[in-house]
Amino acid sequence: MGILIFIIYLIFHIPAIILLLLGLSRLNTKPENAKKLLIAAGIYFLIGGGICASMVS
């Protein structure tokens, strides 16, 4: 059961982690694009956390 929850957690949070890393890597070269990516990553973390929390409870 724990492994299944961990896999679901990864499915919902890997895109947010990728967006976060892309935003941080583009922070110096394209600040406007990086800001949008960081905001999208934050929203994705909130939505993914809410979905994962509702599945576990």
C-alpha positions in Angstrom: 0.0 0.0 0.0 2.8 2.4 0.8 4.5 1.8 -2.5 1.3 2.6 -4.4 0.9 5.9 -2.5 4.5 6.8 -3.3 4.0 6.0 -7.0 0.8 8.2 -7.1 2.7 10.9 -5.3 5.4 10.8 -7.9 2.9 10.8 -10.8 1.4 14.0 -9.5 4.6 15.8 -8.5 7.2 14.9 -11.2 5.8 17.5 -13.7 5.9 20.2 -11.0 9.5 19.3 -10.1 10.4 19.5 -13.8 8.7 22.9 -14.1 10.6 24.1 -11.0 14.0 23.0 -12.3 13.3 24.6 -15.7 12.2 27.8 -14.1 15.3 28.0 -11.9 17.6 27.2 -14.8 16.0 30.0 -17.0 16.0 32.6 -14.2 19.1 34.4 -15.4 18.5 34.2 -19.2 14.7 34.7 -19.5 13.3 36.1 -16.2 9.7 36.6 -17.5 9.5 33.1 -18.8 11.1 31.7 -15.6 8.6 33.6 -13.5 5.7 32.0 -15.3 7.3 28.5 -15.0 7.8 29.0 -11.2 4.2 30.1 -10.7 2.9 27.1 -12.7 5.1 24.8 -10.7 3.8 26.2 -7.4 0.2 25.8 -8.6 0.9 22.3 -9.7 2.4 21.5 -6.3 -0.7 22.8 -4.6 -3.1 20.9 -6.8 -1.0 17.7 -6.7 -0.7 17.9 -3.0 -4.5 18.3 -2.6 -5.2 15.4 -4.9 -2.7 13.1 -3.1 -4.0 14.2 0.4 -7.6 13.5 -0.6 -6.6 10.0 -1.9 -4.8 9.1 1.3 -7.5 10.2 3.7 
